[in-house]
Amino acid sequence: MASKNYYDVTEWKIGNPYEDIGEVINSIIADIKSRQTELDVNEGGKPGAVIYIPSGDYHLRTQVVIDISYLKIMGAGHGFISSSIRFNIPQNEWAELHDLWPGGSRILVDLIPEAGDEEAKGAAFYVERSGDPRISSVEFENFCIDGLHFVDDGLGKAEPENTYTNGKTGIYIAGAQDSFRITGMGLVYLEHGITIYDADALSIHDNFIAECGNCIELRGSGQASKITDNLMGAGYKGYSVFAQNFGGLLVTANNIFPRGTSSVHFDSVARSSITSNRFHSFYPGMLVFEGSCSENLVSSNHFLRDHEPWPPMQGLDNGLDDLFGLLNISGDHNSIVSNHISETIGTQYIMPEGARPVIIHVVSGKGNYISNNHIVATTETAGEQNDGAASCFSAQVGALLTTDRLTELEVTTVLVEKEAVQNTVLDSGSETQVIIDKTVNAFRGTPVPGV
C-alpha cells in the first residue's frame, strides 16, 4: 500500500518542479500540515513525511520554508562538479568538456537577493519554528544545491565568478532545533553553504561542500553535535568550519582543502574535539581559537600550508601575515597534542618580508598544553614554482607531491605571548625554535640530533 507520507516532486499536483521546485515543496509541506493535525492518536499522530527529488535540474524561484518536524528531503545524487574550473577556462573551450554543469538531483537557486536584504532572504531552504518543543529531526540528504554564479563584490580584486559573493545560502536554520541531519549533500557556488543557529545534536556528515564563500557556520550557541567525514573548502573571505558559543562539538575525519580564510574557527567554544582531520590551506590562520575557548582537544590532525599554485587565484588571500601563526590560540586549558604540521612556502611569499613564520601562536590564556607536535618547515628551491600553464588539478597535485627538492625553512614553531602564562610546551620545537617566557610557563625542547 502506497504511503500518503511519501511525495515525489515530479508527481505532485501543484506547480512545476522544473520551473520552481520551491513552490512545489511548499505546497507539499502545506498538504502534510493539513493532513497531520492530530497531536495524539494511539501514541502517535504527526509522523512527518519524505519528499523525493529524482535526478534532474530544478530551478528554485521561491524560498522553501520548513516549520514541521520529521521531514526528510532526499534526492538521487549530490551531483557536484567544479564550477570554479569551468568559469576559469575560456568559454570557447566549454564544448570540449564531457560535463559542464553539476548534475544529480540539482536545485538551481534563482533567488536574487537585493542589497540590504536580510541574509536569510537568499536562502534556498529556510527552517524556523517558534514555541515548544523545538523543531526536530529534519533531514537533507543526497541532492545538490547550486548557487550558479558569483557576482562583482565591488572590491576590484577578483573576476566576478571568483568573488565567492552572491548573497545566496543553501540551508539556513534560523532558530533552536534538535537532531537535524545533513548527509550526502553537494553544495556549490553559494556565499553561505549551511548556516545554523542554536544547534543541538546536529549531524553534518559525508557532504561535499566546496567553492562556497562559507561552508558550515554554527552561530548563536549549541551543544553535542558533530561535523564528520566531509569534503569541503571555502573561499578566501569565509569560513570552512565556524562555531560560536558551542560545547561538545566533534570535528573529525574531515578533509578540508583551500581556500578558506581558516580551516576551523572557534569563537568561545568549550570542551570540544578537533581530531583526525586533514587540513590544507594557502594562508596563515588555519586554526583559530578566539574569545573564551577552553578545554578543547586538537589532536592527530595533519596541517599543510603551502602557496596557491593555480594562476587564476594567485594574488588573493585572507589578509593575514605569517606572524599570525598557522594555529592562533586564545583561551585556557586547551590541549594541542600529536599533530603533524607542514609548512612549505617560497621565501618570496613570506609576509612581512624576511620574517620567521610562526606555526603555533599562543596569543593569550593559561593552562594550555602543547605537546609532541611534529613540525616540518621547508621552502621551495629556485625554479620550482608553478609556471602558470597547468590545469587546476595538475597544479595542485604537483604542488602536494613535490617533496624531494625542498630545503629547510627557519620558523618559530611555538610563540607564547607575554599575556599567556602557566602554559606547557613539550617537544614541539627546539630551544632556538620556541619563544616562551620560562619563568611563567613550562618548556621542554625537542632534542636536536648531534647536539
N, C-alpha and C positions, 0 to 999 in steps of 0.2 A: 504494500500500500504506500503510495507516494506521500511524503510528509508535507504538510502545509507550511512547515517552517524551513523549507529549502527553496531558495529562489535562484533562478538563472537570469542575469540581467538581459540576455538576448531574447528571453521568452516572456518578459513582463509586459503587461498590457498598456502601461502608461509610459510615454516618451520613447525616444530613440537613443539607445545607449551609445551608438557610434557618433551621434551628434552632440549629446550631452548626458554622459553617464551620471553626472551629479543629480540631475532631475530624476533619473530612474531610481537611483539608490535612495534618495529622499522619499520618493513615493513608496518604495518597498518598506522603509522604516515606518512610514505612516500606517501602512497596512498591518505591520506587526503590532503596533501600538493599538490599533483599532480592534484587533482580534484578541490580544492578550491583555485583558482588562482586569481579570480576577486575581486578587493578590494571594489567596489561599484556597486552593481546590485540591483536596486529597493530598495535602502536604506538598503541593506544587502550584503552578499557575502561570508563571511567566518564564518559560524556558529560553526565550530568545530565538535566534534563527541563524541560518547560514546564507550568505549572499555569494554566489559563484560568478566569477568573471572569466569566461573562456578566453583562449588565446585570440588576440585581435587588438586593433588600435581604437581607443575610445577617447574622444575629446571630452574634457570636463569644463563646462562653462558656468556651472552652478556649484557652489561650495556644498559638500556633503556635511550635514550636521547630525551628529550622533549623540543621543541622550538616553539610550537604553542599555541595560546590561546584557551580557551573554550574547553579544552579536559578533559573528565571525565573518569577515570579508576575505575571501580567498580567490586566488587565481590559478593559472596553469603554467606559471613560469615567470621568473624575475626579469628576464629579458635584457639585462644590462649589456651595453656596448659603449665604448668611449665616445662621447660627443666632443670632448676636447681635441682628440686626434683628428676627427672629421673636420672641425672648424679651423684647424691649423694646417691644413693642406690645401693647395689650390682647388677651387671648385671645379675646374675643368678636369681634375683627376678623379672626381667622385664616381664617374661612370665606370671606372675600372675596379671599384671596390665590390667585394662579394656582399657585404651588408653595409647599409648606410645609417639606418635609424635603429633605436632599441626595439626589441620585439617582445615575445611572450604575451602576457596579459598586461597590456600597456595603457596607462592612463596619461593622456596628453593634457597638461594643465594649461588651459587657455585663459585663466583668470588674468586680469590686467590691473594689478594694484596701482593706485594713484599715489603721487607724492603726498605725504601727510596722513595716509590711511593708517589705521591701527594694524599692527603686524599680522594679527590673526585674519585680516581680510584676504590675505594672499594664500591662505591655507587650502589645499585640496580637501583635506579631511579635518573637520573641527569637532572636538569632543568636549562636552561640558554638561554637567547636571548638578544643580544645587540640591540641598536637603540631604536627608538621611535615608538609607545608607549611601555611602559613596558609590558612584557608578563602578561596576565591577566586570571583569572577565570579558573585555572587548579584545578581539584578536584581528590582526592584519597579517596575512600570510600569502607569500608566493605570487606577488604581482609587482609591476613596475609603475613608479610614479616619475614622470619625466617633465621637468620644467622647461624643456625645449630650447630656450635661448637665454643668455645673459644680455645685459644692456649696458650702455655707456654710463659709468658711475661719476662722470664729471671730473675725475682726478687727473686724467690725461696720462696715466702710467701704463695702460694696457689697452689692447684692442677690446671692443665691447664684449666679444664672446669669451674673453679671458678675465673678466672683472669679478666673477662669482657673485654678481649682484642682479637681482630681478624682483625682489620683494615676495617671492613665492616660497611656500612651505609645503612639505609633503604631508606630515601628520602633526597636528597641533592639538595638544591636550591641555585645556585651559585651567582645570581645577583638580581637586583631590580625586584619586581613583585607587582601585585595588586590583591586583593580579591581572594586569594587562600583559598581552604578549604580542611582540612584533618579530616575526620569524620569516626567513627566506625571502625578504623583500629586496627589490632593486630600486634605488633612488639615485637620480642623476640630474644635474643642472638645476638644482633648487638652491636658493640662497640659504634656506634652513631645511635640512632633511627631516629631523624629528625634534620637536620641541615639546617638553612635558613639564608641567608644574605639579609639585606635591605628590610625587610617585611613591607607592607602597607596593612591595612585592612585584615589581616590574621585571619582565624578562625581555631583553633585546638580544636576540640570538641568531647567528648564522645568516646575517644580512650582507648585502653588497651595497655600501653607501659611499659613493665616490663622485668627484667632480661637483661637489656641493660646496657652497660657501661655508656652511657649518654642517656637521654630520649629526651628532647627538648632543642635545642640550637638556640637562636636568636642572630645572630652575626652581626657585622658591625654596622647597625643602623636600626631604624624602628619607626613606629607610628601606633596608632589607631587599635590595634589588641587585640585578646582575646585567652586565654587558659582556657577552661572551661569544667567542668564535666568529667574530665579524671581520670582514674585509672592508676597510674604509680609509678615506683620506680627504680632508677638507681643503679649502682654498687658503691662500696666503693671508687672508684677512680674518679667518674664522677658526673655530674650534673643531677638532675631530671628536674629542670627548670633553664635555664640560659638565661639572656637577657642583651644586651650590647647597650649603647647609644640609649635607647628607650624612647619614650614619648607616654603616653596614652595607656599603656598596662593594660589589665584587666586579673587578675589571680583569678578565682572564682570557687567555688564548686568542687574543685579537691580533690581527696583522694590520697595523696602522701605518700607512705609507704617506709620502708627501702629498700635498703641500701645506698642511695646516699650520697656522701660527703656533700651534702646540700640538703634541700628540694627546696628552691628557692634562687638563687644567682643573684643579680642585680649589674651590673657594669655601673655606670654613667647613671642610669635610672631616669627619672623625671616624675612627675605628673601622676603616675600610681597607681593602686589599687591591693592589695592582701587581699581579703575578703572572709569570709565564707568557708574556706578550712579546711580540716583535714590533719595535718602533723604528721608523725610518723617517728622517727629516732633512731638509735642506737648510734649516736655520737653527740658531740657539733657541732655548726655551722649550725644549721638547716636553719636559715635565715641569709643571709649575704648581706649587702649593702657596696660596696666598690666604690672608686672614688667619683665623684661628684653626688651622689644620692640626690635628693631634691624633696620636696613637694609630697612625696609618702604617701599613706594611707595603714596601716596594721591594720585591724580591724575584730573582730568577727571570729577569727580563733581559732582552737584547736591544740595546740602543745603538743606532747608527746615524751619525750626522755626516753628510758629505755635501758637495756642491751641486746645484742644479745643472744637469747635463743637457737638457733639451732646450735648444735655442729660443723657441717662442716664449718660454717662461723665464729665461735668464734676465736678470735686472729687476725682478720682482721678489720682494721678501717681506718679512714680518716686522721690519724696523728695529730689531734687536741686534746689539753688537755682541762680540764674543766674550766680553767680560760679564755678561748676564748669567752665563752658565747654561750647559745643556739641561741640567736639573737645577731648578731655582726653588729653594725650600725656605718657607717661613712657617713656624709652628713649633709645637712641643711634642717630645716623646715619639717621634716618627722613627721607623726602622727602615734603613736603605741598605740592604744586605744582598750579597751574592748576585750582583748584576754584572753583565758584560756590557761595557760601554766603548764603542769605537767612534773615533773622530778621524776622518780622512779629508783633509782640506788643503788646497793650494795656498801658499802663504800670501799670494796676491789678493786672496778673497777675505783675509782676516781683517776684522774691524774692531777697534781702531787699528790703523796700520802699525805693524810691529808689536802688537800686543801678544801676550801669552794667553791663549784661550783658556777659559775656566770650564771645567767639566761639572763638578758638583759645587754649587754655591749655596751655603747656608747663610741666609740673609739675617734671620732673627730666630729667637726661640731657645728653648733649653731642653735638655734630656734627649736630644736626637742621637740615634745610634747608627753610625755609618761604618760598615764592616765588610771586608772581603769582596770588594768590588774590583773587577779586573778591567783596567782602563788601558786601551790601546790607542795611541795618538800618532798619526802618520801624516805625511804630506806628499803630494804628487810631485814626481820629478819633472823636469822641463820636457815639454812635448807630449805630456800625457793627457792634456785637456781635450775635451771633445771638439772636433773641428767644425761642428755645425751641420754636417751633411747627413747624419744618421737619423733614422726614424726614432720616435719617442721610445718604443720598446727596446730597440737595439742600443740606443744611447744609455738608457737606464740600466739594462742588464750588463752592458760593458763596464759601466762605472762600478756596479756592485762586485763584479768578478775580478777587477783589477786590484791585485794584492801583491804581486811579486816584484813590482818596481817602485815600491813605496819606501820612504825613509822616515826616521823618527822625527816627530814634531814635539817641540818643547811646550808643555802645557802646565797649568796649575790643576792638579787632579781634584783637590778639595780646597775651597776657600771658606773659612769660617769668619764671619764679620765680628767686629768688636761687640756688637749688640747681642750676639749669640753666646751663651755661657752654659757650662755644665753639660756640654755635648761630648760624645765619644767618637773618635775616628780611629779605626784599626785597619791596617793592611789594605788601604785604598790609595796608596801613593807613598813615595819615599820621603825622607826628610826634606829634600830640596823641592819636592813637587806639591807639598801641602803647606798652606799658610793658615796658622792657627795660634791663638794665644794659649800656651800650655799651662799658664798659671790659673786659668779658669775653665779649661777643657782638658779632657784626657786624650792622649795621642800615642799610637804605636805605628811606626812607619813600616811599609813593605820592605822586606830585605832586598838589597841590591846585589846581584851576583858579583863575586870578586871583590866586594867592599867589606 
